[in-house]
Amino acid sequence: MVERRTPIPVGEAVKRVMDFSIQGQTEFISINKSFGRYLSEDITATNDVPHFDRAPYDGFAVRAIDTKLAAQTNPVEFEVVDHIGAGLITTKSVEAFQAVRIMTGAQMPSECDAVVMLELAKVYEKDGKSFMSIKRPYNSGDNVSYRGEDAKEGDVLIRKGTKINPGTQAILATFGYAKVPVARKPLVGLFATGTELLDVDDPLEPGKIRNSNSHMIAAQIERTGAEVLYFGKLPDEFETCYEAVKQALDKVDMLITTGGVSVGDFDYLPAIYEKMKAAVLFNKVAMRPGSVTTVAQFEGKLLFGLSGNPSACYVGFELYARPIIRKMLFTEKPHLRKEKAILEEDFLKANPFTRFVRSDLTFKEGKLAVSPSGLDKSNIVMSLAGANSFIILPGGTRGFEAGTEVDVLLLEDFTGNEWPW
Amino acid sequence: MVERRTPIPVGEAVKRVMDFSIQGQTEFISINKSFGRYLSEDITATNDVPHFDRAPYDGFAVRAIDTKLAAQTNPVEFEVVDHIGAGLITTKSVEAFQAVRIMTGAQMPSECDAVVMLELAKVYEKDGKSFMSIKRPYNSGDNVSYRGEDAKEGDVLIRKGTKINPGTQAILATFGYAKVPVARKPLVGLFATGTELLDVDDPLEPGKIRNSNSHMIAAQIERTGAEVLYFGKLPDEFETCYEAVKQALDKVDMLITTGGVSVGDFDYLPAIYEKMKAAVLFNKVAMRPGSVTTVAQFEGKLLFGLSGNPSACYVGFELYARPIIRKMLFTEKPHLRKEKAILEEDFLKANPFTRFVRSDLTFKEGKLAVSPSGLDKSNIVMSLAGANSFIILPGGTRGFEAGTEVDVLLLEDFTGNEWPW
């Protein structure tokens, strides 16, 4: 007996997952640990930047009014009454025709409103005192960086949901965010099911293969920004799987299983969901690979039943698990980023279903170009290693020729897309 | 007195760094910790995949020869002598007109050479025995995945220098790489210099600013794939800096300082290099920002003296420190990836020097488009947070209009570029 399932479109399946109510949570972590995390709050300027008027060059701080008569034929002389580097403040009061030698980044003396660049001043000593002279006039504000020029206190600088990059780190430090509000990493439980599975350090045995899916999915979970809790592999035995799945669910935010989700004689996940009374959101999607991808919910948590087939597993995770994780990371664009690219190879075999073809996206003279990243048999892990994207080939009666513009989903991306594609 | 320095072209500066003799090192780490690391050796197939002939579908394994006369009008009957799931092996010897019910991924019985898909067989029982019948013939090999179909033992599957992604993980697991040869992360020491610097958790003081560069550079080091050892900040005092730099160098593979590298009155790095007898590779580059970037070598280690100006610091790291780190990660493409893009905004101010403009690269209808990521004052950290690229604007007497094709360097990329750009 082959169970009948009704496939739903990909968009409908994604919608059913994303309609599930689940929120991200904030935690505060040291700025030193925050690189690569996702901001859970908008970051605002806690002070003006600069927060004082400062010299953007090495030179002499002067009162512009004293320079007005300076000319090639009329050098004007200033007594240099102090010498300050960045981080220091003059204790002198600068009077008419006085100057302070000042280095880049130092605070302007309060009486001064212009900086003469070092190379435009003639420096000399007279009677044990320092002097400099200039041959051109300055306006008030010349070579001064004014308070608030870069940012004003209260400005929103970075939006929540942004992945923290080196520039973000600089801003966090500038504004004193020693503790940074970031999204707590969702904890994603993971089981691989299948009596055929060996561990990575096991020698091969007849009929058995090493478990590669859980290592792959663990990396996909990490890449998405969540944390993985790997519970191990399970044999194709109903009771063992049922107990393991039910108990694991308490420990995680969501649970992923690979394998056991199809209609084979030893595929027990559908029956497990039934016995748990988990509500199945869908168990068949009009897509290749990954048509048997199943998602259910139970007591406020999502269960992702991904295929045991590596390619189907990979695609199922990226289309359905990734966006809900990214939503918990506060991004407003949780879905795979979609772009247009030129197909570089023929893909002539038609297929009635929407296909997601593992592919290698490159740039050719400023244009996006894409080609399948290896043989497209769904059990071939080799093509996954070279994949940085999926080509979306709509289902239908025709194939696709090289040169056709196709939609591509980007895998190594942190910008994302809003739905709908 | 302003010290005279002779600027060299960017390409020459990069070459001087990359000519420096330094090798990456291998360490073996658990596959579970290897996501995001860089392979230090080529990965080869340690066995055929599949390593046995297997069923790619749920169905019945048969001898094709027995099916030859099957037709719509002539169903051929098979006795079903066993029932195996993936991971199991039949103990039966399959004889003429016998079949084994077999699930996806299971090993083919040695006598069988075709699989009848489940939905094409009529299943029934007679006298307590299982039977199935078919109405079409099969050829030897129909619906069988043969040993070695995906990969042959000895095939090189992934090249050294590749960053480990989820697909790579699947391959490593498939071939039993429980310990993975990866590049040891170079340990990069880091000092921020400047009397003006406060720590991130300090309240602001007149004339002082919080140290943002070391947080930014630490993230750039991490993004590149190395590990950072932050030694703290140093005041602008010659002896303090000299001792700190000299002692730190023993503990790291290379050392980065920010600030103190220009020609200001309190910029002591040049004098420190001199007192150490470090060989300066260059101390001025014909570029903006970052012209005072200085690189020296001392006893087999590189010292990067980056500007204290955040933008100059950022650019200096990416152009000169990043490629030598990536080289130590075994990649053959250590430099920033260069692509062509359409400039989306006017950039009309000419500049005699090559400029690296912080920018936001996007895709518009399959084409790369780029625009500056904020005001281009070199002290504005705000624009760094939005930057995923640098626009390269060649030096000259003209500006650049929107619509011009420009070269762009990608910052969030793990593919890289060989030199020369």
Boltz contact constraints between the chains, C-beta under 6 A:
constraints:
  - contact:
      token1: [A, 2]
      token2: [B, 119]
      max_distance: 6.0
  - contact:
      token1: [A, 31]
      token2: [B, 200]
      max_distance: 6.0
  - contact:
      token1: [A, 35]
      token2: [B, 219]
      max_distance: 6.0
  - contact:
      token1: [A, 35]
      token2: [B, 222]
      max_distance: 6.0
  - contact:
      token1: [A, 47]
      token2: [B, 204]
      max_distance: 6.0
  - contact:
      token1: [A, 51]
      token2: [B, 204]
      max_distance: 6.0
  - contact:
      token1: [A, 58]
      token2: [B, 264]
      max_distance: 6.0
  - contact:
      token1: [A, 85]
      token2: [B, 195]
      max_distance: 6.0
  - contact:
      token1: [A, 85]
      token2: [B, 236]
      max_distance: 6.0
  - contact:
      token1: [A, 85]
      token2: [B, 266]
      max_distance: 6.0
  - contact:
      token1: [A, 86]
      token2: [B, 194]
      max_distance: 6.0
  - contact:
      token1: [A, 86]
      token2: [B, 196]
      max_distance: 6.0
  - contact:
      token1: [A, 87]
      token2: [B, 195]
      max_distance: 6.0
  - contact:
      token1: [A, 87]
      token2: [B, 196]
      max_distance: 6.0
  - contact:
      token1: [A, 87]
      token2: [B, 207]
      max_distance: 6.0
  - contact:
      token1: [A, 87]
      token2: [B, 208]
      max_distance: 6.0
  - contact:
      token1: [A, 89]
      token2: [B, 206]
      max_distance: 6.0
  - contact:
      token1: [A, 89]
      token2: [B, 207]
      max_distance: 6.0
  - contact:
      token1: [A, 103]
      token2: [B, 264]
      max_distance: 6.0
  - contact:
      token1: [A, 103]
      token2: [B, 265]
      max_distance: 6.0
  - contact:
      token1: [A, 105]
      token2: [B, 196]
      max_distance: 6.0
  - contact:
      token1: [A, 107]
      token2: [B, 207]
      max_distance: 6.0
  - contact:
      token1: [A, 119]
      token2: [B, 2]
      max_distance: 6.0
  - contact:
      token1: [A, 150]
      token2: [B, 380]
      max_distance: 6.0
  - contact:
      token1: [A, 151]
      token2: [B, 382]
      max_distance: 6.0
  - contact:
      token1: [A, 158]
      token2: [B, 385]
      max_distance: 6.0
  - contact:
      token1: [A, 166]
      token2: [B, 216]
      max_distance: 6.0
  - contact:
      token1: [A, 166]
      token2: [B, 219]
      max_distance: 6.0
  - contact:
      token1: [A, 166]
      token2: [B, 220]
      max_distance: 6.0
  - contact:
      token1: [A, 167]
      token2: [B, 384]
      max_distance: 6.0
  - contact:
      token1: [A, 167]
      token2: [B, 385]
      max_distance: 6.0
  - contact:
      token1: [A, 167]
      token2: [B, 387]
      max_distance: 6.0
  - contact:
      token1: [A, 168]
      token2: [B, 385]
      max_distance: 6.0
  - contact:
      token1: [A, 169]
      token2: [B, 215]
      max_distance: 6.0
  - contact:
      token1: [A, 169]
      token2: [B, 216]
      max_distance: 6.0
  - contact:
      token1: [A, 169]
      token2: [B, 219]
      max_distance: 6.0
  - contact:
      token1: [A, 170]
      token2: [B, 212]
      max_distance: 6.0
  - contact:
      token1: [A, 170]
      token2: [B, 216]
      max_distance: 6.0
  - contact:
      token1: [A, 170]
      token2: [B, 310]
      max_distance: 6.0
  - contact:
      token1: [A, 170]
      token2: [B, 381]
      max_distance: 6.0
  - contact:
      token1: [A, 170]
      token2: [B, 384]
      max_distance: 6.0
  - contact:
      token1: [A, 171]
      token2: [B, 381]
      max_distance: 6.0
  - contact:
      token1: [A, 171]
      token2: [B, 385]
      max_distance: 6.0
  - contact:
      token1: [A, 173]
      token2: [B, 200]
      max_distance: 6.0
  - contact:
      token1: [A, 173]
      token2: [B, 210]
      max_distance: 6.0
  - contact:
      token1: [A, 173]
      token2: [B, 212]
      max_distance: 6.0
  - contact:
      token1: [A, 173]
      token2: [B, 215]
      max_distance: 6.0
  - contact:
      token1: [A, 174]
      token2: [B, 210]
      max_distance: 6.0
  - contact:
      token1: [A, 174]
      token2: [B, 212]
      max_distance: 6.0
  - contact:
      token1: [A, 174]
      token2: [B, 381]
      max_distance: 6.0
  - contact:
      token1: [A, 176]
      token2: [B, 200]
      max_distance: 6.0
  - contact:
      token1: [A, 178]
      token2: [B, 200]
      max_distance: 6.0
  - contact:
      token1: [A, 178]
      token2: [B, 201]
      max_distance: 6.0
  - contact:
      token1: [A, 194]
      token2: [B, 86]
      max_distance: 6.0
  - contact:
      token1: [A, 195]
      token2: [B, 85]
      max_distance: 6.0
  - contact:
      token1: [A, 195]
      token2: [B, 87]
      max_distance: 6.0
  - contact:
      token1: [A, 196]
      token2: [B, 86]
      max_distance: 6.0
  - contact:
      token1: [A, 196]
      token2: [B, 87]
      max_distance: 6.0
  - contact:
      token1: [A, 196]
      token2: [B, 105]
      max_distance: 6.0
  - contact:
      token1: [A, 200]
      token2: [B, 31]
      max_distance: 6.0
  - contact:
      token1: [A, 200]
      token2: [B, 173]
      max_distance: 6.0
  - contact:
      token1: [A, 200]
      token2: [B, 178]
      max_distance: 6.0
  - contact:
      token1: [A, 201]
      token2: [B, 178]
      max_distance: 6.0
  - contact:
      token1: [A, 204]
      token2: [B, 47]
      max_distance: 6.0
  - contact:
      token1: [A, 204]
      token2: [B, 51]
      max_distance: 6.0
  - contact:
      token1: [A, 206]
      token2: [B, 89]
      max_distance: 6.0
  - contact:
      token1: [A, 207]
      token2: [B, 87]
      max_distance: 6.0
  - contact:
      token1: [A, 207]
      token2: [B, 89]
      max_distance: 6.0
  - contact:
      token1: [A, 207]
      token2: [B, 107]
      max_distance: 6.0
  - contact:
      token1: [A, 208]
      token2: [B, 87]
      max_distance: 6.0
  - contact:
      token1: [A, 210]
      token2: [B, 173]
      max_distance: 6.0
  - contact:
      token1: [A, 210]
      token2: [B, 174]
      max_distance: 6.0
  - contact:
      token1: [A, 212]
      token2: [B, 170]
      max_distance: 6.0
  - contact:
      token1: [A, 212]
      token2: [B, 173]
      max_distance: 6.0
  - contact:
      token1: [A, 212]
      token2: [B, 174]
      max_distance: 6.0
  - contact:
      token1: [A, 215]
      token2: [B, 169]
      max_distance: 6.0
  - contact:
      token1: [A, 215]
      token2: [B, 173]
      max_distance: 6.0
  - contact:
      token1: [A, 216]
      token2: [B, 166]
      max_distance: 6.0
  - contact:
      token1: [A, 216]
      token2: [B, 169]
      max_distance: 6.0
  - contact:
      token1: [A, 216]
      token2: [B, 170]
      max_distance: 6.0
  - contact:
      token1: [A, 219]
      token2: [B, 35]
      max_distance: 6.0
  - contact:
      token1: [A, 219]
      token2: [B, 166]
      max_distance: 6.0
  - contact:
      token1: [A, 219]
      token2: [B, 169]
      max_distance: 6.0
  - contact:
      token1: [A, 220]
      token2: [B, 166]
      max_distance: 6.0
  - contact:
      token1: [A, 222]
      token2: [B, 35]
      max_distance: 6.0
  - contact:
      token1: [A, 236]
      token2: [B, 85]
      max_distance: 6.0
  - contact:
      token1: [A, 264]
      token2: [B, 58]
      max_distance: 6.0
  - contact:
      token1: [A, 264]
      token2: [B, 103]
      max_distance: 6.0
  - contact:
      token1: [A, 265]
      token2: [B, 103]
      max_distance: 6.0
  - contact:
      token1: [A, 266]
      token2: [B, 85]
      max_distance: 6.0
  - contact:
      token1: [A, 310]
      token2: [B, 170]
      max_distance: 6.0
  - contact:
      token1: [A, 339]
      token2: [B, 363]
      max_distance: 6.0
  - contact:
      token1: [A, 340]
      token2: [B, 365]
      max_distance: 6.0
  - contact:
      token1: [A, 340]
      token2: [B, 366]
      max_distance: 6.0
  - contact:
      token1: [A, 341]
      token2: [B, 366]
      max_distance: 6.0
  - contact:
      token1: [A, 363]
      token2: [B, 339]
      max_distance: 6.0
  - contact:
      token1: [A, 365]
      token2: [B, 340]
      max_distance: 6.0
  - contact:
      token1: [A, 366]
      token2: [B, 340]
      max_distance: 6.0
  - contact:
      token1: [A, 366]
      token2: [B, 341]
      max_distance: 6.0
  - contact:
      token1: [A, 366]
      token2: [B, 367]
      max_distance: 6.0
  - contact:
      token1: [A, 366]
      token2: [B, 368]
      max_distance: 6.0
  - contact:
      token1: [A, 367]
      token2: [B, 366]
      max_distance: 6.0
  - contact:
      token1: [A, 367]
      token2: [B, 367]
      max_distance: 6.0
  - contact:
      token1: [A, 368]
      token2: [B, 366]
      max_distance: 6.0
  - contact:
      token1: [A, 380]
      token2: [B, 150]
      max_distance: 6.0
  - contact:
      token1: [A, 381]
      token2: [B, 170]
      max_distance: 6.0
  - contact:
      token1: [A, 381]
      token2: [B, 171]
      max_distance: 6.0
  - contact:
      token1: [A, 381]
      token2: [B, 174]
      max_distance: 6.0
  - contact:
      token1: [A, 384]
      token2: [B, 167]
      max_distance: 6.0
  - contact:
      token1: [A, 384]
      token2: [B, 170]
      max_distance: 6.0
  - contact:
      token1: [A, 385]
      token2: [B, 158]
      max_distance: 6.0
  - contact:
      token1: [A, 385]
      token2: [B, 167]
      max_distance: 6.0
  - contact:
      token1: [A, 385]
      token2: [B, 168]
      max_distance: 6.0
  - contact:
      token1: [A, 385]
      token2: [B, 171]
      max_distance: 6.0
  - contact:
      token1: [A, 387]
      token2: [B, 167]
      max_distance: 6.0
